[in-house]
Amino acid sequence: MDDSQFSFEFTAETPSRHIYGVRELVATVRTHLENGFPDVWVLGEISNYRPAESGHLYFTLKDGDSQLRVVIFRAQARLLRFRPQNGMQITARGRVTMYEARGEVQLLAEYMEPMGAGALQVAFEQLKQKLAAEGLFAPERKKALPSLPRRIGVVTSPRGAVIQDILNVLRRRHESLNVLIYPAQVQGESAVGEVSAGVRYFNERHREGETAVDVIIVARGGGSVEDLAAFNSESLARTIAASRIPVISAVGHETDFTICDFVADLRAPTPSAAAEIVIRSKQELQESVFALSGRLRRAIEYKLLSARQSLMPLEKNRVFARMEDAIARRQQRVDDLHYRLESLTRARLGDSARRFELAASRLRQQDLRRQLKMRERELLSCLNTLFAAAQRTLTRHRSRLEQAYGKLAALSPVAILERGYSLIFDANGVLIKDASQLAPGDSIRARLARGELKARVEALSKARRS
């Protein structure tokens, strides 16, 4: 085999190369990831939890030595029934994608739930059935509330916002009413004993005729299932059931239910509502209507949000879903830049502070006071200059971020619709760009800034050319 033959064979076997650009390769990988993992459940431990001002949530799921970045956009974050925390074990559902700005794989979560909530719910239902079988929830054993009590006993934390809410309502509705507060922990291991002690204290004073109260309010603000665990205690439930004084349970938010709510003589949806119930007024009927209206509105909003979440898989192929997804990705980029800018500024300021401390330490080791004062003035001048430069840099970057955000909002299709424009689709959902795509009698659908409308084509006219 001579050289020419060898050269020919080598050239013929050389494969052709396809060179990817970085953006092209990352976009290709992202497409494969989203198509391969469109709906997955992931179990892990939350770390590096960071909520952004835009409403998006960012954190990392850890499992041993492996970790996965997770982002929940604002629309899905509003549906969460609990507040994520570092160290919490959760299961998250979503689609695997890639953050193109960093080339990192991430989970675009649409729903998540904490681990262990199922076990707590089983224990709650078992205790509920046990006490119900004993008749502790029976309506006939519940005591009626006094129409106009003279003294009200409140068992709650004296440092929380709950007691302030109760006092504000009572002060507004009945200024001369006496309120006795029994301070108690409402969360943690000692909460059950302290709340039970408060209920027993008012009952003992009632039997002795000393500072007796006419009604007792057991109150606590909202929280997770674990936070409200003390009010699902059997011992506390039996203490409330044995009370000779009517007890109102005002624990958690309107949607939170505890064992105390069922065994108490009356359940209030919130601590503020408990104070409203104790004191009647001439506007009771009107306020009840307003309260019911608010509950109905919140329930409808939650149902609408839940329905929207369930319809999201069907909307992924629509033009507006793709546009909203692109806007959300750019908002994530803005959040990332804002976080990096803040971190860089803090790091530089910290480094400057450490250098200042080092220089000051060296100066303190010298005996010449004159030289020490001179060096100190120089360092202070440099530090002021550095802080001023850092402030200007931060202001300049924040201005650029605000301009970028404004441009991004101006490019939103929703903003275009707000200016009076609309999108016209035919009966098959195809976007109409030319009148020749339609004929008289065709059905059309118009998407407006708020809502949609359907119409029928009566006549067509050709566009005028300028």
C-alpha positions as CSV (number, residue, x, y, z in Angstrom):
1,M,0.0,0.0,0.0
2,D,1.6,3.3,-1.1
3,D,1.2,6.7,0.5
4,S,-1.5,7.9,-1.9
5,Q,-3.7,4.9,-1.2
6,F,-3.3,5.3,2.6
7,S,-4.2,9.0,2.3
8,F,-7.3,8.2,0.3
9,E,-8.6,5.6,2.8
10,F,-8.0,7.9,5.8
11,T,-9.8,10.8,4.2
12,A,-12.8,8.6,3.2
13,E,-13.2,7.2,6.8
14,T,-13.1,10.7,8.5
15,P,-16.6,11.3,9.8
16,S,-18.3,14.6,9.3
17,R,-18.7,16.8,12.4
18,H,-21.7,18.7,13.6
19,I,-20.5,21.5,15.9
20,Y,-23.1,22.8,18.3
21,G,-23.2,26.3,19.6
22,V,-23.6,26.4,23.4
23,R,-27.1,27.9,23.2
24,E,-28.2,25.3,20.6
25,L,-26.8,22.4,22.6
26,V,-28.4,23.6,25.9
27,A,-31.7,24.1,24.2
28,T,-31.6,20.7,22.6
29,V,-30.8,19.0,26.0
30,R,-33.6,21.0,27.6
31,T,-36.1,19.8,24.9
32,H,-35.0,16.2,25.5
33,L,-35.3,16.5,29.2
34,E,-38.8,18.1,29.1
35,N,-40.0,15.5,26.6
36,G,-38.5,12.6,28.6
37,F,-39.6,13.7,32.1
38,P,-42.8,15.7,31.6
39,D,-44.4,14.6,34.9
40,V,-42.3,13.2,37.8
41,W,-42.5,12.9,41.5
42,V,-39.3,13.6,43.5
43,L,-38.6,12.9,47.2
44,G,-35.9,14.8,49.0
45,E,-34.8,17.3,51.8
46,I,-35.2,21.0,51.3
47,S,-32.0,23.1,51.6
48,N,-30.9,26.6,50.4
49,Y,-34.6,27.8,50.5
50,R,-34.9,31.3,49.0
51,P,-38.2,33.0,48.3
52,A,-37.9,35.9,45.7
53,E,-39.7,39.2,45.7
54,S,-41.4,38.2,42.5
55,G,-43.2,35.4,44.3
56,H,-41.2,32.5,42.9
57,L,-39.6,30.0,45.2
58,Y,-36.1,28.6,44.8
59,F,-34.5,25.7,46.8
60,T,-32.5,22.5,46.4
61,L,-33.7,19.0,47.0
62,K,-31.0,16.8,48.6
63,D,-30.8,13.0,48.9
64,G,-27.5,11.8,50.2
65,D,-24.7,13.2,48.0
66,S,-27.1,14.1,45.2
67,Q,-29.0,17.3,44.8
68,L,-31.5,18.9,42.4
69,R,-32.4,22.5,42.0
70,V,-36.1,23.2,42.1
71,V,-38.1,26.3,41.2
72,I,-41.8,27.0,41.8
73,F,-43.3,29.9,39.9
74,R,-45.6,32.4,41.6
75,A,-48.9,30.9,40.3
76,Q,-48.2,27.5,41.7
77,A,-46.6,28.8,44.9
78,R,-49.9,30.6,45.9
79,L,-51.6,27.2,46.0
80,L,-49.2,25.7,48.7
81,R,-51.0,25.0,52.0
82,F,-47.7,25.2,54.0
83,R,-44.5,27.2,54.2
84,P,-41.4,25.3,53.0
85,Q,-38.4,25.3,55.4
86,N,-34.8,24.1,55.2
87,G,-34.5,20.5,56.4
88,M,-38.1,19.6,55.6
89,Q,-38.7,16.3,53.8
90,I,-41.1,16.8,50.8
91,T,-42.3,15.2,47.6
92,A,-42.5,17.5,44.6
93,R,-44.3,17.0,41.3
94,G,-43.3,18.7,38.1
95,R,-41.3,18.4,34.9
96,V,-37.5,18.2,34.5
97,T,-36.0,21.1,32.5
98,M,-32.8,23.1,32.2
99,Y,-32.0,26.6,33.3
100,E,-30.2,27.9,30.2
101,A,-28.4,30.8,31.8
102,R,-26.4,28.4,33.9
103,G,-26.7,25.1,32.0
104,E,-28.2,23.4,35.2
105,V,-30.8,20.7,35.4
106,Q,-33.8,21.8,37.5
107,L,-37.2,20.6,38.4
108,L,-40.1,23.0,37.5
109,A,-42.4,22.0,40.3
110,E,-46.2,22.5,40.2
111,Y,-47.1,20.9,43.5
112,M,-45.4,19.6,46.6
113,E,-46.4,18.2,50.0
114,P,-44.5,17.5,53.2
115,M,-43.8,14.0,54.3
116,G,-45.4,12.8,57.5
117,A,-48.6,14.7,57.1
118,G,-50.4,11.4,56.3
119,A,-49.4,9.9,59.7
120,L,-50.6,12.9,61.6
121,Q,-53.9,12.9,59.8
122,V,-54.5,9.2,60.7
123,A,-53.8,9.9,64.3
124,F,-56.1,12.9,64.2
125,E,-59.0,10.8,62.7
126,Q,-58.5,8.0,65.2
127,L,-58.7,10.4,68.2
128,K,-61.6,12.1,66.6
129,Q,-63.5,8.9,66.3
130,K,-62.7,7.8,69.8
131,L,-63.9,11.1,71.5
132,A,-67.0,11.2,69.2
133,A,-67.9,7.7,70.4
134,E,-67.7,8.8,74.0
135,G,-70.1,11.7,73.2
136,L,-67.6,14.6,73.7
137,F,-68.7,16.1,70.4
138,A,-72.4,15.7,71.0
139,P,-74.4,19.0,70.6
140,E,-76.5,18.4,73.7
141,R,-73.5,18.6,76.0
142,K,-72.3,21.9,74.6
143,K,-73.0,25.0,76.8
144,A,-74.6,28.1,75.5
145,L,-72.6,31.3,75.4
146,P,-73.7,34.2,77.6
147,S,-75.4,37.0,75.6
148,L,-73.3,39.8,77.2
149,P,-70.4,38.5,79.4
150,R,-68.9,40.7,82.0
151,R,-65.5,39.1,82.1
152,I,-63.7,37.1,79.4
153,G,-60.8,34.7,80.0
154,V,-58.2,34.3,77.2
155,V,-55.6,31.5,77.1
156,T,-52.9,32.3,74.6
157,S,-49.4,33.6,74.1
158,P,-49.1,37.1,75.5
159,R,-46.4,38.0,73.0
160,G,-48.2,37.1,69.7
161,A,-50.4,39.0,67.4
162,V,-53.4,36.9,68.3
163,I,-53.9,38.6,71.7
164,Q,-53.6,42.0,70.2
165,D,-56.2,41.2,67.5
166,I,-58.6,40.0,70.2
167,L,-58.1,43.0,72.4
168,N,-58.6,45.4,69.5
169,V,-61.9,43.8,68.6
170,L,-63.2,43.7,72.1
171,R,-62.1,47.3,72.7
172,R,-63.9,48.5,69.6
173,R,-67.1,46.6,70.3
174,H,-67.3,47.0,74.1
175,E,-64.8,49.3,75.9
176,S,-65.9,48.5,79.4
177,L,-65.4,44.7,79.1
178,N,-62.9,43.1,81.5
179,V,-60.4,40.7,80.0
180,L,-58.3,38.3,82.0
181,I,-55.3,36.7,80.1
182,Y,-53.6,33.5,81.1
183,P,-50.2,33.3,79.4
184,A,-49.4,30.0,77.8
185,Q,-47.2,28.5,75.2
186,V,-49.2,27.5,72.1
187,Q,-46.6,25.5,70.3
188,G,-44.0,22.9,71.5
189,E,-43.9,20.2,74.1
190,S,-45.1,22.4,77.0
191,A,-48.1,23.8,75.1
192,V,-50.5,21.1,76.1
193,G,-49.8,21.4,79.8
194,E,-49.9,25.2,79.9
195,V,-53.1,25.6,77.9
196,S,-54.8,22.9,80.0
197,A,-53.6,24.7,83.1
198,G,-55.2,28.0,81.9
199,V,-58.6,26.3,81.4
200,R,-58.4,24.7,84.9
201,Y,-57.3,28.0,86.4
202,F,-60.4,29.9,85.3
203,N,-62.7,27.0,86.4
204,E,-61.1,26.9,89.9
205,R,-61.6,30.6,90.3
206,H,-65.1,30.1,89.2
207,R,-65.9,27.6,91.9
208,E,-64.3,29.8,94.5
209,G,-66.1,32.9,93.3
210,E,-62.8,34.8,92.7
211,T,-62.4,36.8,89.5
212,A,-64.8,34.4,87.8
213,V,-65.1,34.7,84.0
214,D,-68.2,34.0,81.9
215,V,-66.5,32.5,78.9
216,I,-63.0,31.2,78.0
217,I,-61.3,31.7,74.6
218,V,-58.5,29.3,73.7
219,A,-56.6,31.1,70.8
220,R,-53.7,30.6,68.5
221,G,-52.7,31.8,65.1
222,G,-52.4,29.7,62.0
223,G,-49.6,27.3,61.2
224,S,-48.8,23.8,59.8
225,V,-50.2,20.5,61.1
226,E,-47.1,20.1,63.3
227,D,-47.5,23.7,64.7
228,L,-51.1,22.9,65.7
229,A,-50.3,19.5,67.2
230,A,-50.8,20.6,70.8
231,F,-54.5,21.3,70.1
232,N,-55.0,17.8,68.8
233,S,-54.0,16.4,72.3
234,E,-56.5,14.0,74.1
235,S,-55.6,15.4,77.5
236,L,-56.4,19.0,76.4
237,A,-59.6,17.9,74.8
238,R,-60.8,16.2,78.0
239,T,-59.8,19.3,80.0
240,I,-62.0,21.5,77.7
241,A,-64.9,19.0,77.9
242,A,-64.8,19.1,81.7
243,S,-64.9,22.9,81.9
244,R,-67.9,24.3,83.6
245,I,-67.4,27.6,81.8
246,P,-68.2,27.8,78.1
247,V,-65.1,27.5,75.9
248,I,-64.6,29.0,72.5
249,S,-61.9,27.4,70.3
250,A,-60.1,29.9,68.1
251,V,-57.2,27.9,66.8
252,G,-55.5,28.5,63.4
253,H,-57.1,29.9,60.2
254,E,-60.6,29.3,58.9
255,T,-59.6,26.1,57.1
256,D,-57.7,24.6,60.0
257,F,-59.6,22.1,62.2
258,T,-58.3,20.6,65.5
259,I,-59.7,18.3,68.1
260,C,-60.2,21.3,70.4
261,D,-62.6,22.8,67.7
262,F,-64.9,19.7,68.0
263,V,-64.9,19.4,71.8
264,A,-65.3,23.1,72.6
265,D,-68.7,24.6,73.0
266,L,-68.2,26.8,69.9
267,R,-65.5,27.0,67.2
268,A,-64.5,30.4,65.9
269,P,-62.8,30.5,62.4
270,T,-60.1,32.9,63.7
271,P,-59.1,34.5,67.0
272,S,-60.6,37.8,65.8
273,A,-63.8,36.1,65.0
274,A,-63.9,34.6,68.5
275,A,-63.9,38.1,70.0
276,E,-66.7,39.2,67.5
277,I,-68.8,36.2,68.6
278,V,-68.5,36.9,72.3
279,I,-69.8,40.5,72.0
280,R,-73.0,40.9,70.0
281,S,-74.0,44.1,68.3
282,K,-76.7,45.6,66.2
283,Q,-74.7,45.0,63.1
284,E,-74.4,41.3,63.7
285,L,-76.5,40.2,60.7
286,Q,-74.7,42.6,58.3
287,E,-71.3,41.4,59.5
288,S,-72.3,37.8,59.2
289,V,-73.2,38.4,55.6
290,F,-69.9,40.1,54.9
291,A,-68.0,37.2,56.6
292,L,-69.9,34.6,54.5
293,S,-69.3,36.6,51.4
294,G,-65.5,36.7,52.1
295,R,-65.4,33.0,52.8
296,L,-67.3,32.3,49.5
297,R,-64.9,34.6,47.6
298,R,-61.8,32.9,49.0
299,A,-63.3,29.5,48.3
300,I,-64.1,30.4,44.7
301,E,-60.6,31.9,44.2
302,Y,-59.1,28.7,45.6
303,K,-61.3,26.6,43.3
304,L,-60.4,28.7,40.3
305,L,-56.7,28.4,41.1
306,S,-57.0,24.7,41.6
307,A,-58.9,24.3,38.3
308,R,-56.3,26.3,36.5
309,Q,-53.5,24.1,37.9
310,S,-55.4,21.0,36.7
311,L,-55.8,22.5,33.3
312,M,-52.2,23.6,32.9
313,P,-51.2,20.3,31.1
314,L,-53.9,21.0,28.5
315,E,-52.7,24.6,28.0
316,K,-49.0,23.7,27.4
317,N,-49.6,23.5,23.7
318,R,-51.4,26.9,23.5
319,V,-49.7,30.1,22.4
320,F,-50.4,32.0,25.6
321,A,-49.0,29.1,27.8
322,R,-45.8,29.2,25.9
323,M,-45.6,33.0,26.2
324,E,-46.3,32.9,29.9
325,D,-43.6,30.2,30.3
326,A,-41.1,32.4,28.5
327,I,-41.9,35.4,30.7
328,A,-41.6,33.3,33.8
329,R,-38.1,32.1,32.7
330,R,-37.0,35.6,32.1
331,Q,-38.3,36.6,35.6
332,Q,-36.2,33.8,37.0
333,R,-33.2,35.3,35.2
334,V,-33.9,38.7,36.8
335,D,-34.2,37.1,40.2
336,D,-31.0,35.3,39.7
337,L,-29.1,38.5,38.6
338,H,-30.6,40.4,41.6
339,Y,-29.5,37.6,44.0
340,R,-26.0,37.5,42.5
341,L,-25.6,41.3,42.7
342,E,-26.6,41.4,46.4
343,S,-24.3,38.5,47.2
344,L,-21.3,40.2,45.4
345,T,-22.0,43.5,47.2
346,R,-22.1,41.8,50.6
347,A,-18.9,39.9,49.8
348,R,-17.1,43.0,48.8
349,L,-18.3,45.0,51.8
350,G,-17.3,42.1,54.1
351,D,-13.8,41.9,52.5
352,S,-13.4,45.7,53.0
353,A,-14.4,45.4,56.6
354,R,-11.9,42.6,57.2
355,R,-9.1,44.6,55.7
356,F,-10.1,47.6,57.8
357,E,-9.9,45.5,60.9
358,L,-6.5,44.1,59.9
359,A,-5.1,47.6,59.3
360,A,-6.6,48.9,62.5
361,S,-5.0,46.0,64.4
362,R,-1.6,46.7,62.9
363,L,-1.9,50.4,63.8
364,R,-2.8,49.6,67.4
365,Q,0.5,47.7,67.7
366,Q,2.5,50.9,67.0
367,D,3.4,53.4,69.8
368,L,3.4,56.6,67.8
369,R,0.0,58.2,68.3
370,R,0.5,60.7,65.5
371,Q,1.2,57.9,62.9
372,L,-1.8,56.0,64.2
373,K,-4.2,58.9,63.8
374,M,-2.9,59.6,60.3
375,R,-3.3,56.0,59.2
376,E,-6.8,55.9,60.7
377,R,-7.9,58.9,58.8
378,E,-6.6,57.3,55.5
379,L,-8.4,54.1,56.2
380,L,-11.7,55.8,57.0
381,S,-11.4,57.9,53.8
382,C,-10.8,54.7,51.8
383,L,-13.7,53.0,53.5
384,N,-16.1,55.8,52.8
385,T,-15.0,55.9,49.2
386,L,-15.5,52.2,48.9
387,F,-19.0,52.3,50.4
388,A,-19.9,55.2,48.1
389,A,-18.6,53.3,45.1
390,A,-20.5,50.2,46.1
391,Q,-23.7,52.2,46.6
392,R,-23.3,53.7,43.2
393,T,-22.7,50.3,41.6
394,L,-25.7,48.9,43.4
395,T,-27.9,51.8,42.2
396,R,-26.6,51.5,38.7
397,H,-27.3,47.7,38.5
398,R,-30.7,48.1,40.2
399,S,-31.6,50.7,37.5
400,R,-30.5,48.4,34.8
401,L,-32.6,45.6,36.3
402,E,-35.6,47.8,36.5
403,Q,-35.2,48.9,32.9
404,A,-34.9,45.3,31.8
405,Y,-38.0,44.4,33.8
406,G,-39.9,47.2,32.2
407,K,-38.9,46.2,28.7
408,L,-39.8,42.6,29.5
409,A,-43.2,43.7,30.8
410,A,-43.7,45.8,27.6
411,L,-43.1,42.7,25.5
412,S,-45.7,40.7,27.3
413,P,-48.7,39.7,25.1
414,V,-51.0,40.5,28.0
415,A,-49.7,44.1,28.0
416,I,-50.5,44.4,24.2
417,L,-54.0,43.2,24.9
418,E,-54.4,45.8,27.7
419,R,-53.9,48.5,25.1
420,G,-57.1,47.5,23.2
421,Y,-55.8,44.8,20.9
422,S,-57.2,41.3,20.6
423,L,-56.3,37.9,19.0
424,I,-58.7,36.3,16.6
425,F,-58.9,32.5,16.2
426,D,-61.0,30.5,13.8
427,A,-63.2,27.5,14.8
428,N,-60.1,25.3,14.8
429,G,-58.1,27.5,17.1
430,V,-55.8,28.9,14.3
431,L,-54.7,32.5,14.8
432,I,-56.1,34.7,12.0
433,K,-53.6,37.1,10.4
434,D,-55.4,37.6,7.0
435,A,-59.1,38.2,6.2
436,S,-58.7,35.7,3.4
437,Q,-58.5,32.9,5.9
438,L,-62.2,33.4,6.7
439,A,-65.5,33.4,4.8
440,P,-68.8,34.9,5.6
441,G,-70.7,32.8,8.1
442,D,-67.5,31.4,9.8
443,S,-67.4,31.3,13.6
444,I,-64.5,33.1,15.2
445,R,-63.2,33.5,18.8
446,A,-61.6,36.7,20.1
447,R,-59.1,36.7,23.0
448,L,-59.2,40.1,24.9
449,A,-57.2,41.4,27.8
450,R,-59.9,40.0,30.1
451,G,-62.0,37.2,28.8
452,E,-63.0,35.9,25.4
453,L,-66.0,36.4,23.1
454,K,-67.4,34.4,20.2
455,A,-68.8,35.9,16.9
456,R,-69.8,35.1,13.4
457,V,-68.3,36.8,10.2
458,E,-71.0,38.8,8.4
459,A,-68.8,40.3,5.7
460,L,-65.1,40.6,4.6
461,S,-63.1,43.5,3.2
462,K,-59.6,43.5,1.8
463,A,-56.9,45.4,3.5
464,R,-56.0,48.7,2.0
465,R,-52.5,49.2,0.9
466,S,-50.8,52.5,1.7
